[in-house]
Amino acid sequence: MHTVVLGAGVAGVATAWYLAAQGRQVTVIDRQPLPAAETSYANAGMVAPGHSYTWASPRAPGILWRSLRDDSQALRLKLNPDPRMWTWLWKFMQNCTAERSRLNTSRKLVLCRYSQSLLQQLTTAQDLAYERISRGALYLYRDEASFARGKANMQILADGGMRLELLDGDGVVAQEPALADARPHIAGAIYCPSDESGDARMFTRALTERCRAAGVTFVMDANIQRIEADASRIRAVHTNQGAIAADDYVLAMGSYSPIAARPLGYRLPIYPVKGYSVTFPTDTRHRPPSLAGVDENNLVAWARFGDRLRFTATAEFSGYDTRHAPADFGPMLRAARQLFPDGADYDKPDFWAGLRPMTPEGTPILGKSRHDNLYLNTGHGHMGWTMACGTAQIVTDIMNGRTPAIDITGMTLR
């Protein structure tokens, strides 16, 4: 059996690995020269079941509304005439009830925990190096009111089996001494000892080499011009390097999956949400954190990768625009300097912006499509790094006629 995987991000490469491990011939197609060159390139780097909350919550509509007047909001809406954005936002708003938020968060948590266990197994079995830190993560609150909300929200995850610990301000500094200078600004934190961090790009490229050794073919710099199909089957993928035919196909193109699928008659409920990251070098003069974490009041995440420290922030609804300017990073840089004033060489920023492939529910779309030989592994949102191994194994199971190890209700094409 020959399978073509469309997309060489972390989800696509993981899918190729699990399919090859089942004895399939696999070809991966991507428009970039190297794997993990788009959404997986410089993301937050957190493998974080302890932060599986869906973005669609009762507070989200108010944040989006305020963002029209205040650019400092973590969720930002930029008005544009794209009807697909407004259709997606309507579905998103329908998921912003307390009941739907709890349900979607619970589903995300199950998938994220399952995926993390597979990531750990794969990392050990293949001796993958990606600047991994497995000492937990801190979810930090600046004031007592937000800390109280965080404690209430964490019950959803605790009910799902997550071990979470409450820390006061002094406990936070004891857990992460690099936060000592920020102690006056810290009310407390939720500590998840099982969360991790690591460079998703390094992981994806290391796994790519394992895939190649296992016989997987990577066709890079290949722009998909069209997908040839009839009413029931995909016949070939036509690229600028020629047509590639296979027995079956996996769509794992992140934010671009809806564009590729639209000529086939699909209206995938996925919309790009832009995120920003900045990475700084560190050396012996600096005191970077050793744990990953999130400043919950500003929704700024941080993670350390060897001699680099990265901060990520913002969810901006602005279509497929990945442009950025230094001013876009102002709020996150202020938070970074306040939390870790000696954390890195802040005069040497490496700015980046990428697109998260979001569904209104926050859960991905997996498994069978209306075409007999087309399968979906897309829509991972802001948790693609955490979910990648789990969704790859789920899709592989479905393609091989096996029941997935977890319930994927709400994660299939509807």
Backbone torsions as a table, in degrees:
resi	resn	phi	psi	omega
1	MET	NA	131.5	179.0
2	HIS	-109.3	126.6	179.0
3	THR	-119.2	134.8	171.8
4	VAL	-103.7	126.3	175.0
5	VAL	-104.2	122.6	179.2
6	LEU	-94.0	106.1	179.4
7	GLY	122.0	127.2	-179.3
8	ALA	-116.6	34.9	167.8
9	GLY	-80.8	-171.6	-176.0
10	VAL	-61.9	-37.0	179.9
11	ALA	-69.8	-41.8	-179.1
12	GLY	-67.1	-43.6	-179.0
13	VAL	-68.4	-39.1	176.2
14	ALA	-62.2	-39.7	177.5
15	THR	-61.9	-43.9	178.0
16	ALA	-59.2	-41.2	-179.5
17	TRP	-62.4	-50.5	-176.8
18	TYR	-66.8	-35.3	176.9
19	LEU	-67.7	-43.0	178.5
20	ALA	-63.3	-35.4	178.6
21	ALA	-64.9	-19.9	176.6
22	GLN	-91.8	7.4	175.8
23	GLY	90.9	9.9	179.9
24	ARG	-83.8	149.0	167.2
25	GLN	-79.7	128.6	-173.5
26	VAL	-129.1	135.8	171.4
27	THR	-123.6	130.6	178.0
28	VAL	-108.0	131.8	179.6
29	ILE	-116.8	134.2	177.4
30	ASP	-151.8	148.1	-177.3
31	ARG	-79.5	-15.7	-177.7
32	GLN	-88.2	159.3	179.0
33	PRO	-71.9	-25.2	-179.4
34	LEU	-131.8	151.9	174.4
35	PRO	-63.1	159.8	176.6
36	ALA	55.8	44.2	-177.6
37	ALA	-102.9	0.6	179.1
38	GLU	-122.4	-109.8	-174.2
39	THR	-59.7	-32.8	-178.8
40	SER	-82.1	0.9	-169.7
41	TYR	-71.8	-51.4	-174.9
42	ALA	-143.3	48.2	-178.9
43	ASN	-79.1	-173.5	-171.6
44	ALA	-64.5	-25.9	176.1
45	GLY	80.6	8.1	-178.4
46	MET	-95.6	131.9	169.9
47	VAL	-101.8	98.0	-157.8
48	ALA	-135.2	71.6	169.5
49	PRO	-56.4	-27.0	178.6
50	GLY	-71.6	3.3	176.6
51	HIS	-136.5	45.1	-173.5
52	SER	-84.4	13.6	-177.3
53	TYR	-60.9	139.8	173.7
54	THR	-75.1	147.5	177.0
55	TRP	-71.2	-27.0	179.7
56	ALA	-77.4	98.1	-177.0
57	SER	-134.2	167.4	178.9
58	PRO	-58.8	-23.6	-179.0
59	ARG	-85.2	-18.6	-172.2
60	ALA	-62.1	-43.3	-178.7
61	PRO	-58.9	-39.5	179.0
62	GLY	-65.5	-38.4	178.6
63	ILE	-64.4	-44.2	179.1
64	LEU	-62.5	-41.7	179.6
65	TRP	-62.5	-44.9	179.9
66	ARG	-65.7	-28.3	-177.3
67	SER	-66.4	-19.3	177.7
68	LEU	-66.2	-23.0	179.9
69	ARG	-113.3	-16.4	-173.3
70	ASP	-132.7	106.9	-177.5
71	ASP	-70.8	-8.5	-178.1
72	SER	-82.4	-5.3	179.8
73	GLN	-65.5	144.5	-178.7
74	ALA	-69.2	-34.4	171.6
75	LEU	-100.2	123.2	-175.3
76	ARG	-126.1	129.7	177.9
77	LEU	-108.7	122.6	174.9
78	LYS	-107.7	119.9	-175.8
79	LEU	-64.5	130.4	174.8
80	ASN	-151.6	161.5	-172.6
81	PRO	-84.8	8.8	-177.0
82	ASP	-65.8	112.3	-178.3
83	PRO	-65.1	-26.0	179.2
84	ARG	-66.8	-33.4	177.2
85	MET	-66.2	-43.2	-177.8
86	TRP	-69.6	-35.6	174.6
87	THR	-63.5	-44.0	179.5
88	TRP	-63.8	-44.0	-178.9
89	LEU	-63.0	-35.5	177.5
90	TRP	-62.5	-43.8	177.9
91	LYS	-66.8	-36.9	177.0
92	PHE	-60.9	-46.2	-179.8
93	MET	-61.2	-34.5	178.3
94	GLN	-65.8	-20.3	178.4
95	ASN	-95.4	6.6	-175.8
96	CYS	-91.1	13.1	174.5
97	THR	-80.7	159.7	179.2
98	ALA	-61.0	-39.6	-178.2
99	GLU	-66.0	-47.5	-179.4
100	ARG	-67.5	-37.2	179.0
101	SER	-61.3	-43.7	178.8
102	ARG	-64.7	-44.3	-178.7
103	LEU	-63.1	-48.2	-177.7
104	ASN	-66.2	-37.7	176.9
105	THR	-64.2	-41.8	179.5
106	SER	-62.6	-40.9	178.5
107	ARG	-66.4	-42.5	178.3
108	LYS	-61.0	-41.0	-177.3
109	LEU	-62.0	-45.5	179.5
110	VAL	-59.0	-46.3	-179.8
111	LEU	-64.9	-43.8	-177.0
112	CYS	-65.4	-40.2	178.9
113	ARG	-66.1	-42.6	177.8
114	TYR	-61.3	-45.1	-178.0
115	SER	-65.7	-41.1	179.4
116	GLN	-60.3	-39.8	179.6
117	SER	-63.2	-38.6	177.9
118	LEU	-69.7	-39.0	176.6
119	LEU	-59.1	-44.6	-180.0
120	GLN	-63.1	-42.6	178.0
121	GLN	-62.4	-45.2	-178.7
122	LEU	-65.8	-42.0	179.1
123	THR	-58.7	-44.2	180.0
124	THR	-68.7	-46.9	-175.3
125	ALA	-64.6	-36.5	-175.6
126	GLN	-104.0	3.2	178.6
127	ASP	50.7	54.6	-177.1
128	LEU	-85.6	132.3	179.6
129	ALA	-108.5	123.2	179.7
130	TYR	-151.7	37.2	178.5
131	GLU	57.6	43.5	-176.7
132	ARG	-74.1	137.1	171.5
133	ILE	-126.0	122.6	-175.2
134	SER	-120.4	61.0	-178.9
135	ARG	-123.1	15.1	179.1
136	GLY	96.7	179.0	179.7
137	ALA	-142.5	150.8	-179.8
138	LEU	-108.0	134.9	175.3
139	TYR	-116.2	103.2	-161.8
140	LEU	-96.1	139.9	178.5
141	TYR	-123.9	138.9	-173.4
142	ARG	-88.5	-22.9	-176.1
143	ASP	-143.6	164.9	-174.3
144	GLU	-66.6	-34.5	-178.3
145	ALA	-65.3	-47.0	179.5
146	SER	-69.1	-33.1	177.5
147	PHE	-64.7	-39.4	177.7
148	ALA	-63.4	-40.5	176.6
149	ARG	-64.2	-40.1	178.8
150	GLY	-62.5	-40.7	178.1
151	LYS	-62.3	-40.9	179.7
152	ALA	-66.4	-43.0	-178.4
153	ASN	-67.1	-32.5	-175.3
154	MET	-65.4	-16.6	-178.6
155	GLN	-62.1	-31.8	177.2
156	ILE	-58.6	-44.6	-179.0
157	LEU	-73.5	-38.5	178.0
158	ALA	-62.5	-39.7	177.5
159	ASP	-63.8	-26.2	178.4
160	GLY	-87.1	5.8	174.1
161	GLY	102.0	2.0	179.7
162	MET	-75.6	136.9	172.6
163	ARG	-87.1	118.2	-178.5
164	LEU	-131.0	141.3	-178.5
165	GLU	-121.6	139.4	176.5
166	LEU	-92.6	130.7	179.4
167	LEU	-122.5	136.3	170.0
168	ASP	-80.5	-178.3	-175.2
169	GLY	-57.9	-43.5	179.6
170	ASP	-67.1	-36.0	178.1
171	GLY	-65.5	-33.9	177.3
172	VAL	-62.8	-46.8	-178.7
173	VAL	-67.1	-35.1	176.7
174	ALA	-64.0	-36.2	179.7
175	GLN	-76.7	-35.5	-179.1
176	GLU	-134.9	88.5	-176.9
177	PRO	-58.5	-23.1	179.6
178	ALA	-64.1	-13.9	178.6
179	LEU	-91.0	8.0	-174.8
180	ALA	-57.7	-42.4	-178.6
181	ASP	-67.4	-22.9	-179.2
182	ALA	-93.3	5.3	-175.7
183	ARG	-51.8	-40.0	179.8
184	PRO	-62.8	-17.0	-177.1
185	HIS	-102.1	8.8	-173.9
186	ILE	-117.0	119.6	174.6
187	ALA	-86.3	-32.7	-178.4
188	GLY	168.2	-176.1	-179.1
189	ALA	-156.1	157.9	167.5
190	ILE	-102.1	124.9	-178.5
191	TYR	-106.9	126.3	176.3
192	CYS	-110.6	103.3	-173.2
193	PRO	-68.4	-16.8	-177.5
194	SER	-95.1	-7.2	177.7
195	ASP	-72.6	159.9	-173.8
196	GLU	-139.5	178.3	170.8
197	SER	-146.8	161.5	179.3
198	GLY	174.9	158.8	-176.5
199	ASP	-80.0	111.1	-177.6
200	ALA	-63.7	-34.2	178.8
201	ARG	-66.0	-45.7	177.7
202	MET	-60.9	-42.2	178.6
203	PHE	-60.5	-48.8	-175.9
204	THR	-62.2	-42.6	-179.0
205	ARG	-72.9	-33.1	174.3
206	ALA	-66.3	-42.0	179.0
207	LEU	-68.7	-31.3	175.1
208	THR	-57.5	-43.5	179.4
209	GLU	-65.4	-36.8	175.6
210	ARG	-66.0	-38.2	177.7
211	CYS	-62.4	-46.5	179.9
212	ARG	-59.7	-40.8	178.8
213	ALA	-64.9	-26.5	178.9
214	ALA	-88.2	2.2	175.4
215	GLY	101.8	4.5	178.8
216	VAL	-73.3	136.6	177.7
217	THR	-99.3	132.3	176.8
218	PHE	-111.0	121.3	176.1
219	VAL	-105.9	99.0	-174.3
220	MET	-102.2	168.4	-174.9
221	ASP	56.8	34.2	-175.1
222	ALA	-114.8	104.1	176.7
223	ASN	-79.3	128.1	178.2
224	ILE	-78.3	119.1	-179.3
225	GLN	-90.3	-38.6	174.3
226	ARG	-166.4	157.5	174.7
227	ILE	-109.2	116.0	-178.3
228	GLU	-81.7	128.2	-177.1
229	ALA	-152.3	156.4	166.5
230	ASP	-110.6	-163.3	-173.5
231	ALA	-64.5	-26.8	-172.4
232	SER	-121.4	-16.8	-174.0
233	ARG	-142.4	149.7	169.0
234	ILE	-82.0	133.6	-177.8
235	ARG	-101.4	-36.1	-178.6
236	ALA	-169.9	159.6	171.7
237	VAL	-111.4	121.7	-178.6
238	HIS	-97.6	123.5	179.7
239	THR	-123.6	174.1	175.7
240	ASN	-68.4	-7.7	176.0
241	GLN	-106.2	10.9	179.4
242	GLY	113.7	176.7	-179.4
243	ALA	-89.5	141.7	177.3
244	ILE	-125.8	120.5	179.7
245	ALA	-109.3	150.7	-179.2
246	ALA	-152.8	176.8	176.7
247	ASP	-77.0	-38.8	176.6
248	ASP	-149.3	171.0	-169.3
249	TYR	-140.1	145.5	175.6
250	VAL	-121.6	125.2	177.9
251	LEU	-92.6	110.3	-178.1
252	ALA	-136.4	52.6	-173.7
253	MET	-102.6	18.2	175.7
254	GLY	56.6	-129.7	-176.8
255	SER	-63.9	-19.4	-177.8
256	TYR	-92.4	-2.4	177.3
257	SER	-58.6	-43.6	179.1
258	PRO	-61.1	-34.6	-180.0
259	ILE	-68.1	-43.1	179.6
260	ALA	-67.6	-34.3	-174.8
261	ALA	-85.6	-18.9	-174.5
262	ARG	-60.4	-43.0	178.9
263	PRO	-65.0	-16.3	178.1
264	LEU	-88.1	-1.2	177.9
265	GLY	98.5	11.0	-179.2
266	TYR	-97.9	146.4	173.2
267	ARG	-123.2	74.3	-175.8
268	LEU	-67.7	130.2	-178.1
269	PRO	-80.1	63.3	-179.7
270	ILE	-125.3	133.1	178.0
271	TYR	-135.2	142.5	-179.1
272	PRO	-73.8	134.6	174.0
273	VAL	-122.3	116.2	-172.1
274	LYS	-76.7	135.3	174.2
275	GLY	-123.7	154.7	-178.1
276	TYR	-117.0	142.6	172.9
277	SER	-138.5	153.6	175.1
278	VAL	-138.6	133.9	-176.7
279	THR	-120.2	134.0	-177.7
280	PHE	-120.2	148.2	172.1
281	PRO	-77.0	153.0	174.0
282	THR	-129.1	156.7	173.5
283	ASP	-147.9	-165.9	-173.7
284	THR	-66.8	-14.6	178.1
285	ARG	-77.0	-15.2	-169.5
286	HIS	-104.4	162.2	176.4
287	ARG	-122.5	74.0	179.4
288	PRO	-75.6	157.9	176.6
289	PRO	-69.5	154.4	174.6
290	SER	-99.5	-18.4	177.9
291	LEU	-105.7	146.5	169.5
292	ALA	-75.6	163.6	179.3
293	GLY	-175.1	179.7	179.4
294	VAL	-137.0	129.2	168.7
295	ASP	-81.9	99.0	-170.0
296	GLU	-66.9	-29.4	180.0
297	ASN	-70.8	-32.7	179.4
298	ASN	-106.5	-4.4	-176.1
299	LEU	49.4	49.1	173.9
300	VAL	-109.8	122.2	177.6
301	ALA	-99.8	153.7	175.1
302	TRP	-138.1	153.8	174.6
303	ALA	-158.3	145.7	179.8
304	ARG	-104.9	134.9	176.0
305	PHE	-125.5	92.9	-179.0
306	GLY	59.4	-116.0	-179.4
307	ASP	-98.3	30.3	175.5
308	ARG	-130.4	146.5	175.4
309	LEU	-126.4	125.4	-176.0
310	ARG	-116.4	141.5	172.2
311	PHE	-122.1	140.8	178.9
312	THR	-133.8	149.7	-178.6
313	ALA	-166.0	167.5	168.5
314	THR	79.3	138.6	171.3
315	ALA	-127.8	104.0	-171.6
316	GLU	-113.8	124.1	177.0
317	PHE	-88.7	94.2	-177.5
318	SER	-140.2	30.5	178.1
319	GLY	71.3	-145.1	-175.6
320	TYR	-96.2	23.3	-178.9
321	ASP	-83.3	116.7	178.2
322	THR	-106.0	11.5	178.4
323	ARG	-66.9	153.8	177.6
324	HIS	-151.6	157.3	178.2
325	ALA	-133.8	156.7	-178.9
326	PRO	-52.3	-34.2	-178.7
327	ALA	-62.8	-26.2	-180.0
328	ASP	-64.2	-20.3	-173.7
329	PHE	-100.2	1.9	-175.7
330	GLY	-54.8	-54.1	-178.3
331	PRO	-59.8	-40.1	-178.4
332	MET	-70.5	-33.9	178.8
333	LEU	-68.8	-36.5	177.0
334	ARG	-64.0	-42.9	178.6
335	ALA	-65.1	-41.2	-178.9
336	ALA	-61.7	-46.8	-177.9
337	ARG	-67.4	-33.5	179.1
338	GLN	-71.0	-40.3	-178.8
339	LEU	-73.3	-43.4	-174.0
340	PHE	-133.0	73.9	-174.0
341	PRO	-60.1	-27.0	178.3
342	ASP	-113.3	26.7	-170.3
343	GLY	-76.5	-26.3	-174.1
344	ALA	-165.2	178.2	174.8
345	ASP	-86.0	91.1	-174.3
346	TYR	-71.5	-5.6	176.8
347	ASP	-85.9	-1.4	-177.6
348	LYS	-126.1	64.8	-177.7
349	PRO	-77.9	144.5	171.1
350	ASP	-115.7	99.2	-174.4
351	PHE	-83.8	148.7	179.5
352	TRP	-157.1	151.9	171.7
353	ALA	-139.9	140.6	-179.5
354	GLY	-142.8	171.4	-173.2
355	LEU	-110.1	125.0	174.8
356	ARG	-90.4	130.2	179.7
357	PRO	-84.7	92.7	-171.5
358	MET	-94.6	139.2	164.3
359	THR	-99.4	160.6	179.0
360	PRO	-60.5	-31.4	-178.5
361	GLU	-83.6	-22.7	-175.7
362	GLY	90.6	-2.7	177.4
363	THR	-104.1	152.4	-177.4
364	PRO	-76.8	173.4	176.5
365	ILE	-110.7	119.8	-169.6
366	LEU	-129.0	150.0	167.3
367	GLY	93.4	-145.6	-169.6
368	LYS	-70.2	150.8	173.1
369	SER	-115.8	-169.0	177.6
370	ARG	-79.2	-13.9	172.8
371	HIS	-92.7	136.8	-172.1
372	ASP	-59.3	-30.4	-173.8
373	ASN	-118.2	22.1	175.3
374	LEU	-115.4	127.2	-178.9
375	TYR	-122.1	151.6	-173.8
376	LEU	-112.3	136.4	171.7
377	ASN	-145.8	79.1	-168.1
378	THR	-153.6	167.8	177.5
379	GLY	81.4	34.5	-174.5
380	HIS	-76.5	-11.9	177.6
381	GLY	64.7	-139.3	-176.2
382	HIS	-86.3	2.6	-176.8
383	MET	-115.6	24.5	-175.7
384	GLY	-60.9	-39.4	178.9
385	TRP	-64.3	-42.5	178.9
386	THR	-68.1	-38.8	-172.5
387	MET	-88.4	-11.3	-164.3
388	ALA	-58.5	-50.6	-177.1
389	CYS	-66.6	-38.3	179.4
390	GLY	-64.6	-46.0	-179.0
391	THR	-69.1	-33.8	177.2
392	ALA	-63.1	-43.1	179.2
393	GLN	-67.7	-38.9	179.1
394	ILE	-61.4	-47.4	-179.4
395	VAL	-65.2	-40.1	176.4
396	THR	-60.4	-43.4	178.2
397	ASP	-60.1	-46.8	-178.6
398	ILE	-61.8	-42.4	-179.4
399	MET	-65.4	-26.9	179.5
400	ASN	-98.4	13.6	174.5
401	GLY	76.3	19.1	179.1
402	ARG	-104.3	151.0	174.5
403	THR	-77.7	128.3	179.4
404	PRO	-58.2	156.3	-176.8
405	ALA	-70.9	-20.0	178.4
406	ILE	-124.6	161.2	177.3
407	ASP	-73.9	125.6	179.7
408	ILE	-110.9	27.7	173.4
409	THR	-54.8	132.8	-178.5
410	GLY	85.6	-0.4	-178.3
411	MET	-119.1	18.6	179.2
412	THR	-114.7	165.1	179.1
413	LEU	-65.1	127.2	-175.5
414	ARG	-111.9	NA	NA
